Amino acid sequence: MRIVIAPDKFAGTLTAAEAARAVAEGWLRSDPEARTDLVPLSDGGPGFVEVLHTALGGRIREAEVCGPLGAPVRASYLLDGDTAYIETSQACGLHLVPARERDPGRTTTRGVGELLALAVADGARTVVLGLGGSATNDAGAGMLAALGAGPAEPLSSGGLALTGVGTVDLAPAVRALEGVRLVAATDVDNPLLGIHGASAVFGPQKGADPDLVQRLDAALAAFADRTDPGGTVREEPGSGAAGGLGFALLLLGASVESGVGRVLSAVRLAERLAGADLVVTGEGSFDHQSLRGKLPHGVARLAGEHAVPCVVTAGRVAVGRAEAAAAGITETWSLTESAGSVEAAMARPAEELRDLAAAVARRWRN
């Protein structure tokens, strides 16, 4: 059998590359004759730059930028010719904020703007920003401030600080990016505001209680009134991505592309599926959001085009068989179920994933 192993990260436990290796090792334990093709993936969140660097080459540029809580963090971008790729979570990611300090009312995207400015100064004429995994909910105001928009202090002080912002001057930020094409790489189609917006849908994952969700939505609405008086940008699909970072990028003229599609094209997954017997993908939590265009859904779609069965191994599975089948997924396997508990799966993720892959291989070998 020829197996393509193409997982996303298992958030909080394994990188995509680590997950791919674990699946391959487990599979070969049960089926030593199998040929495995490891293709670590990313949907635009953590791992975006690493995956693209492996696929495209180019040069990694490192820098120290403002982190989500204001303290400096190390971050990088990939420069491939005159195209730069930025993994925004390196500057504003949830993994950079200790659990006890998570507060999307005060986290900032300023470091994203600093990375963007550095990439442009480095000669980038196209900048692709992978959106995902953020700790922020500031509608990208911090990023705009780093590019010269004002007033700088309130724009850089987190989502709640936007409530009292008066006139916003975006002209310096627009001038700073003159001649540069921006691409927001995301598979989130949420608008900025409302029950499907950045604050309501993603705020709780970043530490917001119901009261803070309401206050943040009101603050972002006030900011949108200052910067989007026609009310059109805030409704665009993807404007709510990464705590509204998509909104700020759209204000600057960015186009929105599928992060999954960009990565699958870069790694040539369609070519690698040709002639394969099976593709194994996965992520930390395979749930209903996974069926709305996230990475396993994109892998399954491509697999279907090549008549290749698609198996999902995930930390947890919260999707029924019928729903998974409708998305082109042949089987789903839960690491939590095979390990016996969430705690066991989290304590030994690589070992448990190897054991699970070995079990899947025995089934397919027979």
Secondary structure, 3 states (H helix, E strand, C coil): CEEEECCCCECCCECHHHHHHHHHHHHHHHCCCCEEEECCCCCCCCCHHHHHHHHHCCEEEEEEEECCCCCEEEEEEEEECCEEEEECHHHHEHHHCCHHHCCCCCCCCHHHHHHHHHHHHCCCCEEEEECCCECCCCCCHHHHHHCCCECHHHHCCCHHHHHHCCCCECHHHHHHCCCCEEEEECCCCCCCCCCCCHHHHHHHHHCCCHHHHHHHHHHHHHHHHHHCCCCCHHHCCCCCHHHHHHHHHHHCCCEEECHHHHHHHHCCHHHHHCCCCEEEEEEEEECHHHHCCCHHHHHHHHHHHCCCCEEEEEEEECCCHHHHHHCCCCEEEEHHHHHCCHHHHHHCHHHHHHHHHHHHHHHHHC
